[in-house]
Amino acid sequence: MKQLTRILTLIKKDLLLEIRLQYSFYGILLYVVSTIFVLYLAMGQPEINIWNGLFWMIQLFICVNSVAKSFLQENHGRLLYFYAVTGPKVFILSKLIFNSALMIVMSLICLLIFQVLLGNPLQNPVKFIFICCFGGMSLSLVFTFLAAIAARAQQNAALMAILGFPLIIPQLLLLMRLSNIAFGDVLQAGLPSIILLLTGFDAMIILLALILFPFLWKD
């Protein structure tokens, strides 16, 4: 119970910090709107496969800009304070939960802008909304974990990109394939395996974060 209270307190702290630094949120929102608007001017309303691919690629860039900064903006003194008042597992869990919620919100905003500017080819919008939230959460878990590693490597953001490339590409391909069920009524073979694979991947990231982050924090 005490750990849950600490997790909620850290989540509240991150939420208040995000509200106070509104330029960060609006900067990402401006990036999303301008990028999708440029795509609209260049392509109009693209085909279904292109629409799907562009959506998930923009999701990737949103995640890098909005979620991955969570550890990189924490200075050394603040981390020492959190080390004194909370445990490393509590700290990393609060980051994972907050960043997942933030990425879900950004994903839904991105989906809305996509539908307004690039058309709405979805035949099953409810399924795609669920997949959008699930995919946004999955991407945020990966980049939160990588940001924790990069923060302990002297704020080396390039390390996060290098480590993330072999993890994110297969995940994006699986999400693109999974989201195809929202564009038609025909069920594709192997979809339960894809869902289980992505769920297992998320569970592995959370487990690795809980195991490895305490050792990273001590260093």
Secondary structure, 3 states (H helix, E strand, C coil): CHHHHHHHHHHHHHHHHHHHCHHHHHHHHHHHHHHHHHHHHHHCCCCHHHHHHHHHHHHHHHHHHHCCHHHHCCCHHHHHHHHHHCCHHHHHHHHHHHHHHHHHHHHHHHHHHHHHHHCCCCCCHHHHHHHHHHHHHHHHHHHHHHHHHHHHCCCCHHHHHHHHHHHHHHHHHHHHHHHHHHHCCCCCCCHHHHHHHHHHHHHHHHHHHHHHHHHHHHC
